[in-house]
Amino acid sequence: MPATAPTIDPVTLEVLRNKLDGIANEMQSTLLRSSFSPIVKEGLDASASLFSPDGETLAQSISIPIHLATLIPVVRTFLREFPLKTLGQDDLLVMNDPYLGGTHLPDIAVMMPIFHRGRPIALSAAMTHHQDVGGMTPGSVPTHATEVFQEGVRIPPLKLRQGGVMNDTFIAMMRRNVRMPDAFIGDLNAQIAACTVGARRLVEVAERHGADTLATAFTELLDRSEMMTRQSLAAIPDGSYRYTDYLDNDGIDLDRPIRICATVTVANGEMTCGFEGTSPQVRGPFNCVPSGTAAAALFAVRAITDPEIPTNGGCFRPVHLDLPADSLVNPSEPAPVNSRTATIKRITGCILGALKDVLPDRIPADSGGELLTLQFGGRRRDGSTYVVGDLIASGSGASDLGDGVDMIETDATNCMNLPVEALELEAPIKVHRFGLRPDSGGAGRHRGGLGGLREFEVMAGEVTVTYRGERHDHPAAGARGGEAGAAAAAEIQRRDGAIEAIPSKQVVTLMPGDRLIVETAGGGGHGPAAERDPAAEAADLRNGKVSPEAAARQKVDE
């Protein structure tokens, strides 16, 4: 920025703020429309952001909060390893290593420096969940991994392109180490396209308004969001608040629950999240590196502060973390981490849960908080390999304002389940049923959101299935007298009629004629069930959300 920065009027500042948001969302649209893998083009598991030259978030697409937050330490790592003064306008950087700022190996980040007339003015970045990056199971999220080396290819910060020349050595290595090389390269190219669109659009803005005006706007927008966030946090009564919840297990020791204990301290317009009492790092892949724990805290601060505050790096300046070493929320290498989404969701729920009593009109009952991840891998009838994932949401918790939302992602995730047609097009798997799960929402004055039900049948070939669920053993708690939501469940119905229950994490093999039936968790209820509006009860019965049997049992309990 020049010694004397140009002034900027409020109208121009607001125009530029909305333009930045628009560019981030155009990047996101490019990313989704250009990708090859169903997990991205249908499941929407990818995100894009713009950053200032020194690595602060300027604008985020409407996408995945976990990605948007973990891009922050990734960009920091890029700038540490490749200072901006050493980069050119045709350079691209790539990485995925969770122990160098990433999140888990399937989430690969690409960053492009943006130049205007030879001067670096910003950075564009995109993160995509790649359908497969190698490792011990198709889809690269083995729930029984015991070290990060089993989870796929680790990519340190590298030049993906330098001076317009692609790193063919990197491309060749990756093609030999992933199960779906063409889809991998297609998704990587989509990330490059998204970053390129971001750079092109921002340069157009700089041409119109000037790079100095842009730099002034960046500083003003960041500082304003910081000020507004601090004011919003200052409205919360100062104090330390605690909440504890559990993961069912770590995928290895299936009978041992994993404790997450969050202490949220609010004081002087700042928020500190501590995790003393949380389980030590575990053997299985549910450890969460600091970037993921930070993502939970940054999502939570946006959830409890004024939604009118523009989201950028200024919002995150008042947030601090206290992470015990060698713990679930701050593991030491080479602990496995591929299933950290489940942990991030529970961390988020605990941070918000700690504030239930002090913000009773803002914080709902616990959500199902289960993003059920399924990965199917095998061969089609023509002998070609496929890897396809599915994401199935659970119910959100009810609140003082109304019922929970049925089958919706909460707690820092924001993907979509695969449409039945998309899944059946990619793999020899038939979906027999897909819908809401009756009676799964916790009873209360306001009912918890319903979980989902989905039934799959293998039509041909041997299929390896990774099942990564949650809330089988620890259902979502209700609030203020509301009841807990229903626990999740899953089973295999073998072709010969045998029934096999699936614990919350397992890698299984299915054969033609076998069926997998999954039921995700419901959200907790809010307030005593006896106070529920009779008209709402009648609507639930009419819509099949509550069965007559469950309604009758509830009347007896009352």
DOBA-969936 format. One record per residue (C-alpha): residue number from 1; residue in one letter; x, y, z. Coordinates in pm, whole numbers, plus 50000, padded with zeros to 5 digits. Layout:
<sites>
<site NUM,A,<X,Y,Z>>
...
</sites>
This chain:
<sites>
<site 1,M,<50000,50000,50000>>
<site 2,P,<50135,50348,49920>>
<site 3,A,<50246,50582,50200>>
<site 4,T,<49926,50780,50162>>
<site 5,A,<49639,50541,50094>>
<site 6,P,<49351,50673,49884>>
<site 7,T,<49026,50740,50062>>
<site 8,I,<48724,50535,49966>>
<site 9,D,<48361,50638,49991>>
<site 10,P,<48103,50405,50155>>
<site 11,V,<47916,50334,49831>>
<site 12,T,<48229,50225,49646>>
<site 13,L,<48335,50016,49947>>
<site 14,E,<48002,49832,49948>>
<site 15,V,<48017,49781,49573>>
<site 16,L,<48365,49630,49606>>
<site 17,R,<48259,49408,49898>>
<site 18,N,<47975,49262,49695>>
<site 19,K,<48203,49228,49394>>
<site 20,L,<48450,49023,49598>>
<site 21,D,<48169,48794,49715>>
<site 22,G,<48048,48765,49358>>
<site 23,I,<48394,48667,49234>>
<site 24,A,<48427,48399,49502>>
<site 25,N,<48090,48254,49406>>
<site 26,E,<48178,48264,49035>>
<site 27,M,<48493,48071,49124>>
<site 28,Q,<48274,47819,49306>>
<site 29,S,<48037,47784,49011>>
<site 30,T,<48333,47724,48779>>
<site 31,L,<48475,47467,49020>>
<site 32,L,<48153,47266,49043>>
<site 33,R,<48060,47287,48675>>
<site 34,S,<48407,47189,48554>>
<site 35,S,<48474,46895,48788>>
<site 36,F,<48455,46530,48686>>
<site 37,S,<48386,46341,49010>>
<site 38,P,<48029,46294,49136>>
<site 39,I,<48142,46389,49487>>
<site 40,V,<48210,46738,49350>>
<site 41,K,<47970,46798,49062>>
<site 42,E,<47675,46643,49252>>
<site 43,G,<47787,46636,49616>>
<site 44,L,<47933,46992,49597>>
<site 45,D,<48237,46891,49805>>
<site 46,A,<48464,47176,49696>>
<site 47,S,<48516,47542,49789>>
<site 48,A,<48682,47863,49674>>
<site 49,S,<48811,48181,49839>>
<site 50,L,<48996,48505,49774>>
<site 51,F,<49280,48615,50002>>
<site 52,S,<49476,48933,50056>>
<site 53,P,<49846,48929,49955>>
<site 54,D,<49942,48855,50316>>
<site 55,G,<49698,48563,50345>>
<site 56,E,<49383,48699,50514>>
<site 57,T,<49047,48587,50382>>
<site 58,L,<48882,48855,50167>>
<site 59,A,<48576,48666,50043>>
<site 60,Q,<48440,48314,50060>>
<site 61,S,<48208,48129,49828>>
<site 62,I,<47886,47984,49963>>
<site 63,S,<48025,47635,50009>>
<site 64,I,<48194,47417,50275>>
<site 65,P,<48286,47594,50603>>
<site 66,I,<48552,47332,50681>>
<site 67,H,<48725,47396,50348>>
<site 68,L,<48692,47773,50372>>
<site 69,A,<48853,47778,50716>>
<site 70,T,<49127,47522,50649>>
<site 71,L,<49231,47713,50338>>
<site 72,I,<49353,47984,50578>>
<site 73,P,<49647,47785,50725>>
<site 74,V,<49708,47627,50383>>
<site 75,V,<49758,47971,50227>>
<site 76,R,<49985,48064,50518>>
<site 77,T,<50194,47755,50449>>
<site 78,F,<50214,47837,50080>>
<site 79,L,<50336,48189,50154>>
<site 80,R,<50590,48065,50406>>
<site 81,E,<50735,47810,50165>>
<site 82,F,<50704,48032,49855>>
<site 83,P,<50714,48402,49952>>
<site 84,L,<50500,48614,49725>>
<site 85,K,<50800,48806,49593>>
<site 86,T,<50933,48479,49444>>
<site 87,L,<50612,48394,49254>>
<site 88,G,<50504,48491,48905>>
<site 89,Q,<50158,48550,48765>>
<site 90,D,<50154,48213,48583>>
<site 91,D,<50253,48012,48893>>
<site 92,L,<50028,47768,49076>>
<site 93,L,<50087,47596,49409>>
<site 94,V,<49940,47266,49533>>
<site 95,M,<49938,47073,49864>>
<site 96,N,<49728,46844,50086>>
<site 97,D,<49946,46745,50384>>
<site 98,P,<49740,46780,50707>>
<site 99,Y,<50058,46813,50914>>
<site 100,L,<50167,47115,50713>>
<site 101,G,<49839,47308,50738>>
<site 102,G,<49600,47092,50536>>
<site 103,T,<49300,46900,50663>>
<site 104,H,<49297,46542,50527>>
<site 105,L,<49459,46390,50220>>
<site 106,P,<49158,46388,49982>>
<site 107,D,<49123,46767,50026>>
<site 108,I,<49378,46912,49785>>
<site 109,A,<49434,47287,49774>>
<site 110,V,<49546,47493,49474>>
<site 111,M,<49652,47859,49504>>
<site 112,M,<49725,48122,49238>>
<site 113,P,<49884,48464,49299>>
<site 114,I,<49694,48747,49129>>
<site 115,F,<49895,49024,48961>>
<site 116,H,<49788,49358,48820>>
<site 117,R,<50046,49533,48600>>
<site 118,G,<50323,49329,48761>>
<site 119,R,<50211,49394,49118>>
<site 120,P,<50068,49115,49339>>
<site 121,I,<49726,49229,49460>>
<site 122,A,<49559,48914,49599>>
<site 123,L,<49546,48533,49596>>
<site 124,S,<49282,48295,49468>>
<site 125,A,<49249,47945,49614>>
<site 126,A,<49030,47639,49570>>
<site 127,M,<49000,47319,49771>>
<site 128,T,<48841,47003,49632>>
<site 129,H,<48769,46670,49795>>
<site 130,H,<48918,46432,49539>>
<site 131,Q,<48730,46106,49504>>
<site 132,D,<49046,45901,49553>>
<site 133,V,<49408,45982,49643>>
<site 134,G,<49531,45626,49695>>
<site 135,G,<49567,45452,50028>>
<site 136,M,<49431,45126,50160>>
<site 137,T,<49064,45156,50056>>
<site 138,P,<48877,45301,49756>>
<site 139,G,<48786,45661,49834>>
<site 140,S,<49085,45714,50067>>
<site 141,V,<48889,45738,50393>>
<site 142,P,<48966,45401,50559>>
<site 143,T,<48802,45396,50901>>
<site 144,H,<49056,45138,51021>>
<site 145,A,<49372,45331,50928>>
<site 146,T,<49629,45357,51207>>
<site 147,E,<49875,45598,51044>>
<site 148,V,<49855,45875,50787>>
<site 149,F,<50068,45678,50540>>
<site 150,Q,<49777,45436,50489>>
<site 151,E,<49540,45714,50385>>
<site 152,G,<49686,45817,50049>>
<site 153,V,<49949,46032,49884>>
<site 154,R,<50087,46320,50091>>
<site 155,I,<50160,46632,49888>>
<site 156,P,<50387,46895,50046>>
<site 157,P,<50368,47253,49917>>
<site 158,L,<50479,47226,49551>>
<site 159,K,<50481,47428,49232>>
<site 160,L,<50202,47282,49021>>
<site 161,R,<50286,47529,48745>>
<site 162,Q,<50579,47766,48705>>
<site 163,G,<50602,48030,48437>>
<site 164,G,<50313,47870,48253>>
<site 165,V,<50478,47524,48247>>
<site 166,M,<50294,47244,48427>>
<site 167,N,<50480,47017,48668>>
<site 168,D,<50453,46700,48458>>
<site 169,T,<50652,46499,48712>>
<site 170,F,<50388,46567,48977>>
<site 171,I,<50105,46484,48736>>
<site 172,A,<50268,46157,48632>>
<site 173,M,<50329,46054,48993>>
<site 174,M,<49971,46125,49096>>
<site 175,R,<49825,45939,48797>>
<site 176,R,<50015,45627,48908>>
<site 177,N,<49895,45649,49269>>
<site 178,V,<49521,45711,49245>>
<site 179,R,<49246,45472,49140>>
<site 180,M,<49067,45718,48910>>
<site 181,P,<49347,45910,48735>>
<site 182,D,<49135,46077,48465>>
<site 183,A,<48881,46202,48719>>
<site 184,F,<49164,46318,48946>>
<site 185,I,<49323,46527,48669>>
<site 186,G,<48982,46658,48562>>
<site 187,D,<48905,46778,48914>>
<site 188,L,<49252,46933,48947>>
<site 189,N,<49199,47120,48621>>
<site 190,A,<48866,47246,48755>>
<site 191,Q,<49051,47394,49052>>
<site 192,I,<49294,47567,48817>>
<site 193,A,<48999,47703,48618>>
<site 194,A,<48835,47838,48934>>
<site 195,C,<49153,48015,49046>>
<site 196,T,<49200,48155,48696>>
<site 197,V,<48847,48296,48690>>
<site 198,G,<48909,48457,49029>>
<site 199,A,<49229,48617,48905>>
<site 200,R,<49073,48739,48581>>
<site 201,R,<48775,48900,48753>>
<site 202,L,<48980,49070,49024>>
<site 203,V,<49220,49215,48767>>
<site 204,E,<48916,49359,48587>>
<site 205,V,<48812,49528,48913>>
<site 206,A,<49165,49662,48962>>
<site 207,E,<49162,49804,48609>>
<site 208,R,<48840,49990,48685>>
<site 209,H,<48909,50114,49038>>
<site 210,G,<49287,50095,49070>>
<site 211,A,<49504,49859,49272>>
<site 212,D,<49560,50119,49545>>
<site 213,T,<49186,50162,49594>>
<site 214,L,<49148,49785,49615>>
<site 215,A,<49418,49760,49880>>
<site 216,T,<49247,50034,50083>>
<site 217,A,<48914,49853,50051>>
<site 218,F,<49068,49526,50167>>
<site 219,T,<49203,49687,50483>>
<site 220,E,<48878,49870,50556>>
<site 221,L,<48660,49561,50502>>
<site 222,L,<48878,49343,50727>>
<site 223,D,<48891,49602,51004>>
<site 224,R,<48515,49664,50993>>
<site 225,S,<48431,49295,51019>>
<site 226,E,<48670,49263,51312>>
<site 227,M,<48509,49558,51491>>
<site 228,M,<48155,49426,51431>>
<site 229,T,<48251,49076,51548>>
<site 230,R,<48407,49211,51866>>
<site 231,Q,<48093,49414,51934>>
<site 232,S,<47876,49107,51882>>
<site 233,L,<48091,48894,52114>>
<site 234,A,<48088,49171,52374>>
<site 235,A,<47710,49133,52396>>
<site 236,I,<47755,48780,52532>>
<site 237,P,<47798,48770,52912>>
<site 238,D,<48164,48725,53002>>
<site 239,G,<48247,48385,53146>>
<site 240,S,<48371,48033,53079>>
<site 241,Y,<48120,47774,52962>>
<site 242,R,<48170,47400,52914>>
<site 243,Y,<48007,47122,52717>>
<site 244,T,<48094,46757,52659>>
<site 245,D,<47987,46514,52389>>
<site 246,Y,<48125,46193,52243>>
<site 247,L,<48218,46019,51922>>
<site 248,D,<48107,45656,51921>>
<site 249,N,<48461,45523,51873>>
<site 250,D,<48778,45574,51669>>
<site 251,G,<48718,45302,51409>>
<site 252,I,<48969,45068,51577>>
<site 253,D,<48859,45030,51940>>
<site 254,L,<48489,45000,51864>>
<site 255,D,<48375,44979,52228>>
<site 256,R,<48561,45288,52350>>
<site 257,P,<48382,45626,52319>>
<site 258,I,<48589,45935,52241>>
<site 259,R,<48536,46233,52468>>
<site 260,I,<48531,46592,52341>>
<site 261,C,<48516,46862,52606>>
<site 262,A,<48503,47227,52500>>
<site 263,T,<48548,47526,52730>>
<site 264,V,<48442,47851,52567>>
<site 265,T,<48566,48166,52737>>
<site 266,V,<48412,48495,52629>>
<site 267,A,<48571,48815,52756>>
<site 268,N,<48645,49163,52626>>
<site 269,G,<48495,49095,52286>>
<site 270,E,<48707,48785,52226>>
<site 271,M,<48639,48410,52231>>
<site 272,T,<48885,48141,52337>>
<site 273,C,<48809,47772,52286>>
<site 274,G,<48997,47531,52512>>
<site 275,F,<48982,47151,52510>>
<site 276,E,<49125,47028,52839>>
<site 277,G,<48956,46698,52923>>
<site 278,T,<48929,46591,52560>>
<site 279,S,<49055,46240,52483>>
<site 280,P,<49419,46194,52388>>
<site 281,Q,<49486,46128,52021>>
<site 282,V,<49339,45797,51914>>
<site 283,R,<49467,45502,51712>>
<site 284,G,<49204,45539,51441>>
<site 285,P,<49157,45817,51181>>
<site 286,F,<48928,46047,51382>>
<site 287,N,<49210,46271,51501>>
<site 288,C,<49169,46635,51400>>
<site 289,V,<49473,46849,51318>>
<site 290,P,<49467,47213,51437>>
<site 291,S,<49336,47344,51104>>
<site 292,G,<49021,47136,51150>>
<site 293,T,<48975,47240,51512>>
<site 294,A,<49013,47602,51403>>
<site 295,A,<48748,47546,51134>>
<site 296,A,<48503,47439,51404>>
<site 297,A,<48573,47749,51612>>
<site 298,L,<48553,47988,51317>>
<site 299,F,<48222,47840,51205>>
<site 300,A,<48088,47870,51560>>
<site 301,V,<48181,48236,51593>>
<site 302,R,<47992,48315,51272>>
<site 303,A,<47693,48115,51400>>
<site 304,I,<47666,48313,51726>>
<site 305,T,<47747,48662,51598>>
<site 306,D,<47543,48897,51383>>
<site 307,P,<47469,48732,51046>>
<site 308,E,<47483,49075,50879>>
<site 309,I,<47857,49097,50945>>
<site 310,P,<48046,49044,50616>>
<site 311,T,<48242,48721,50645>>
<site 312,N,<48616,48771,50599>>
<site 313,G,<48938,48734,50794>>
<site 314,G,<48846,49020,51024>>
<site 315,C,<48573,48803,51180>>
<site 316,F,<48835,48551,51285>>
<site 317,R,<49083,48783,51455>>
<site 318,P,<48906,48772,51797>>
<site 319,V,<48905,48386,51803>>
<site 320,H,<49177,48195,51991>>
<site 321,L,<49245,47826,52052>>
<site 322,D,<49405,47638,52341>>
<site 323,L,<49488,47292,52204>>
<site 324,P,<49643,47027,52432>>
<site 325,A,<49936,46853,52266>>
<site 326,D,<49894,46490,52154>>
<site 327,S,<49518,46516,52191>>
<site 328,L,<49228,46439,51960>>
<site 329,V,<49220,46807,51858>>
<site 330,N,<49597,46842,51814>>
<site 331,P,<49753,46505,51727>>
<site 332,S,<50116,46430,51658>>
<site 333,E,<50237,46290,51328>>
<site 334,P,<50185,46025,51193>>
<site 335,A,<49843,45982,51354>>
<site 336,P,<49570,45907,51094>>
<site 337,V,<49323,46190,51028>>
<site 338,N,<49111,46102,50725>>
<site 339,S,<48780,46090,50916>>
<site 340,R,<48826,46426,51085>>
<site 341,T,<48496,46563,50950>>
<site 342,A,<48303,46367,51213>>
<site 343,T,<48530,46511,51481>>
<site 344,I,<48504,46867,51352>>
<site 345,K,<48126,46841,51356>>
<site 346,R,<48127,46722,51717>>
<site 347,I,<48377,46990,51820>>
<site 348,T,<48149,47251,51664>>
<site 349,G,<47850,47106,51846>>
<site 350,C,<48037,47123,52175>>
<site 351,I,<48144,47485,52123>>
<site 352,L,<47785,47584,52048>>
<site 353,G,<47650,47357,52322>>
<site 354,A,<47867,47533,52578>>
<site 355,L,<47669,47849,52505>>
<site 356,K,<47321,47692,52523>>
<site 357,D,<47236,47836,52861>>
<site 358,V,<47381,48182,52805>>
<site 359,L,<47226,48216,52455>>
<site 360,P,<46906,48012,52493>>
<site 361,D,<46729,48194,52210>>
<site 362,R,<47020,48142,51967>>
<site 363,I,<47153,47790,52029>>
<site 364,P,<46937,47488,51937>>
<site 365,A,<46931,47140,52085>>
<site 366,D,<47208,46913,51962>>
<site 367,S,<47194,46825,51595>>
<site 368,G,<47227,46474,51466>>
<site 369,G,<47567,46599,51360>>
<site 370,E,<47619,46296,51140>>
<site 371,L,<47745,46335,50787>>
<site 372,L,<47729,45969,50693>>
<site 373,T,<48005,45903,50441>>
<site 374,L,<47984,45598,50217>>
<site 375,Q,<48253,45504,49966>>
<site 376,F,<48185,45232,49710>>
<site 377,G,<48471,45083,49508>>
<site 378,G,<48477,44800,49256>>
<site 379,R,<48460,44713,48888>>
<site 380,R,<48182,44766,48640>>
<site 381,R,<48056,44492,48411>>
<site 382,D,<48299,44611,48141>>
<site 383,G,<48592,44568,48379>>
<site 384,S,<48656,44940,48440>>
<site 385,T,<48725,45062,48793>>
<site 386,Y,<48489,45292,48979>>
<site 387,V,<48505,45478,49307>>
<site 388,V,<48196,45673,49406>>
<site 389,G,<48099,45832,49737>>
<site 390,D,<47770,45927,49896>>
<site 391,L,<47698,46176,50175>>
<site 392,I,<47379,46145,50380>>
<site 393,A,<47281,46409,50633>>
<site 394,S,<47103,46383,50967>>
<site 395,G,<46843,46601,51142>>
<site 396,S,<46919,46935,51302>>
<site 397,G,<46827,47016,51660>>
<site 398,A,<46504,47196,51743>>
<site 399,S,<46526,47545,51887>>
<site 400,D,<46321,47795,52080>>
<site 401,L,<46193,47920,51744>>
<site 402,G,<46068,47596,51593>>
<site 403,D,<46125,47237,51481>>
<site 404,G,<46461,47116,51361>>
<site 405,V,<46522,47083,50989>>
<site 406,D,<46493,46736,50842>>
<site 407,M,<46799,46575,50690>>
<site 408,I,<47026,46877,50661>>
<site 409,E,<47397,46924,50707>>
<site 410,T,<47497,47121,51014>>
<site 411,D,<47810,47202,51212>>
<site 412,A,<48054,47321,50946>>
<site 413,T,<47959,47090,50658>>
<site 414,N,<47747,47187,50359>>
<site 415,C,<47742,46912,50096>>
<site 416,M,<47461,46733,49913>>
<site 417,N,<47372,46367,49894>>
<site 418,L,<47418,46214,49550>>
<site 419,P,<47100,46200,49345>>
<site 420,V,<46992,45840,49296>>
<site 421,E,<47035,45869,48920>>
<site 422,A,<47393,45996,48953>>
<site 423,L,<47494,45711,49182>>
<site 424,E,<47333,45445,48964>>
<site 425,L,<47497,45593,48655>>
<site 426,E,<47844,45568,48811>>
<site 427,A,<47826,45222,48968>>
<site 428,P,<47633,44892,48940>>
<site 429,I,<47437,44979,49253>>
<site 430,K,<47062,45024,49278>>
<site 431,V,<46890,45249,49532>>
<site 432,H,<46560,45093,49643>>
<site 433,R,<46458,45351,49902>>
<site 434,F,<46555,45705,49991>>
<site 435,G,<46359,45933,50220>>
<site 436,L,<46303,46072,50565>>
<site 437,R,<46325,45840,50864>>
<site 438,P,<45998,45856,51062>>
<site 439,D,<46013,45894,51442>>
<site 440,S,<46381,45990,51439>>
<site 441,G,<46343,46352,51558>>
<site 442,G,<46355,46402,51933>>
<site 443,A,<46015,46480,52086>>
<site 444,G,<45958,46821,52238>>
<site 445,R,<45758,47140,52224>>
<site 446,H,<45953,47168,51904>>
<site 447,R,<46051,46840,51738>>
<site 448,G,<46403,46759,51628>>
<site 449,G,<46473,46725,51257>>
<site 450,L,<46440,46380,51102>>
<site 451,G,<46729,46171,50984>>
<site 452,G,<46735,45991,50650>>
<site 453,L,<46696,45636,50526>>
<site 454,R,<46862,45489,50218>>
<site 455,E,<46875,45131,50088>>
<site 456,F,<47136,45014,49834>>
<site 457,E,<47166,44685,49643>>
<site 458,V,<47476,44562,49464>>
<site 459,M,<47387,44452,49112>>
<site 460,A,<47721,44320,48986>>
<site 461,G,<48072,44248,49107>>
<site 462,E,<48241,44261,49445>>
<site 463,V,<48214,44601,49614>>
<site 464,T,<48430,44741,49893>>
<site 465,V,<48222,44974,50109>>
<site 466,T,<48359,45218,50364>>
<site 467,Y,<48088,45310,50616>>
<site 468,R,<48174,45613,50829>>
<site 469,G,<47882,45691,51055>>
<site 470,E,<47824,45849,51395>>
<site 471,R,<47559,45877,51669>>
<site 472,H,<47505,45500,51683>>
<site 473,D,<47581,45505,52056>>
<site 474,H,<47551,45872,52156>>
<site 475,P,<47232,46028,52014>>
<site 476,A,<47178,46403,51992>>
<site 477,A,<47070,46546,52326>>
<site 478,G,<46755,46753,52363>>
<site 479,A,<46739,47094,52529>>
<site 480,R,<46516,47246,52799>>
<site 481,G,<46320,46928,52854>>
<site 482,G,<46324,46805,52495>>
<site 483,E,<46410,46442,52421>>
<site 484,A,<46711,46300,52242>>
<site 485,G,<46692,46223,51873>>
<site 486,A,<46700,45865,51749>>
<site 487,A,<47040,45697,51723>>
<site 488,A,<47176,45607,51381>>
<site 489,A,<47174,45247,51259>>
<site 490,A,<47288,45037,50963>>
<site 491,E,<47271,44676,50854>>
<site 492,I,<47357,44445,50567>>
<site 493,Q,<47093,44209,50435>>
<site 494,R,<47285,43934,50261>>
<site 495,R,<47144,43765,49954>>
<site 496,D,<47094,43442,50155>>
<site 497,G,<46879,43626,50414>>
<site 498,A,<47144,43673,50683>>
<site 499,I,<47137,44007,50867>>
<site 500,E,<47458,44177,50983>>
<site 501,A,<47451,44490,51198>>
<site 502,I,<47714,44750,51115>>
<site 503,P,<47880,44946,51395>>
<site 504,S,<47933,45315,51338>>
<site 505,K,<48254,45258,51140>>
<site 506,Q,<48343,44961,50924>>
<site 507,V,<48490,44856,50591>>
<site 508,V,<48281,44572,50445>>
<site 509,T,<48254,44370,50125>>
<site 510,L,<47922,44335,49944>>
<site 511,M,<47839,44086,49672>>
<site 512,P,<47562,44090,49408>>
<site 513,G,<47221,44069,49575>>
<site 514,D,<47345,44208,49907>>
<site 515,R,<47169,44516,50041>>
<site 516,L,<47297,44794,50266>>
<site 517,I,<47034,44982,50467>>
<site 518,V,<47139,45299,50649>>
<site 519,E,<46946,45526,50887>>
<site 520,T,<47099,45854,51000>>
<site 521,A,<47046,46019,51337>>
<site 522,G,<46771,46261,51432>>
<site 523,G,<46813,46598,51602>>
<site 524,G,<46727,46664,51966>>
<site 525,G,<46392,46809,52070>>
<site 526,H,<46344,47145,52243>>
<site 527,G,<46108,47196,52538>>
<site 528,P,<45870,46945,52700>>
<site 529,A,<45682,46724,52454>>
<site 530,A,<45361,46777,52653>>
<site 531,E,<45363,47140,52537>>
<site 532,R,<45366,47060,52165>>
<site 533,D,<45097,47232,51960>>
<site 534,P,<44824,46976,51873>>
<site 535,A,<44812,47116,51520>>
<site 536,A,<45183,47041,51480>>
<site 537,E,<45127,46688,51611>>
<site 538,A,<44849,46635,51359>>
<site 539,A,<45068,46767,51076>>
<site 540,D,<45349,46527,51174>>
<site 541,L,<45107,46233,51162>>
<site 542,R,<44956,46347,50834>>
<site 543,N,<45301,46387,50675>>
<site 544,G,<45434,46056,50804>>
<site 545,K,<45706,46219,51011>>
<site 546,V,<45572,46058,51326>>
<site 547,S,<45401,45719,51324>>
<site 548,P,<45067,45659,51501>>
<site 549,E,<45244,45412,51730>>
<site 550,A,<45507,45668,51835>>
<site 551,A,<45239,45934,51886>>
<site 552,A,<45039,45696,52106>>
<site 553,R,<45346,45610,52314>>
<site 554,Q,<45416,45979,52359>>
<site 555,K,<45062,46037,52491>>
<site 556,V,<45111,45757,52746>>
<site 557,D,<45443,45906,52859>>
<site 558,E,<45278,46245,52907>>
</sites>
